[in-house]
Amino acid sequence: MMNSPEAEQTEPETLVVFDTDCVLCSRWVHFLLKHERDQTMRFINAWSATGLSLAARHGLDRAALQQTYLVVENGVGLTQSNAGLALAAHLNMPWRLLWLLRFVPKRLRDAIYDIVARNRYQWFGRHESCFVPPAESQHRFIDR
């Protein structure tokens, strides 16, 4: 059986497409870098050509990226609270215990997520300049 080019483009890492303008989102990425146990996450600016293309492949347009971030794990796109829970599974203890929130009904988790997403610029602010990855982690950022 022959492999298609698409099959060869599997994404072994966990890809995180995030809003680089959002202070909360940027702080979350810094938190992930600091507390990640397996260092398999790669980060992509949501507004870059790569970020927008990857989002489109998973059914998200620019407007959707204003409301959520995208995590691609094992080729599956995750958004809202499911994206956060997938990332929690990659954290060191005790932060990894956040994964237990999966037992909270998705409808409730996503409702809370949506409230924060809608108000994140007002509550946490917006970057006026470009997101700058930490020097020691720059190699983990696509489309810097």
Number of C-alpha atoms within 10 A of each C-alpha: 3 5 7 8 8 7 9 8 9 11 13 12 15 20 25 25 26 23 24 22 19 20 19 20 20 19 13 14 18 15 12 19 19 12 18 20 14 10 16 12 21 19 24 24 21 24 18 16 12 15 24 19 15 20 23 14 11 17 10 19 14 13 8 14 20 15 18 23 23 27 28 23 19 12 15 11 20 19 21 20 22 19 18 20 19 19 21 21 18 20 22 15 13 8 14 17 13 16 17 11 15 14 8 9 9 14 10 11 16 16 13 13 16 16 11 17 20 13 12 17 16 9 12 14 13 17 14 9 8 10 15 11 17 12 7 7 13 13 12 18 17 16 13 14
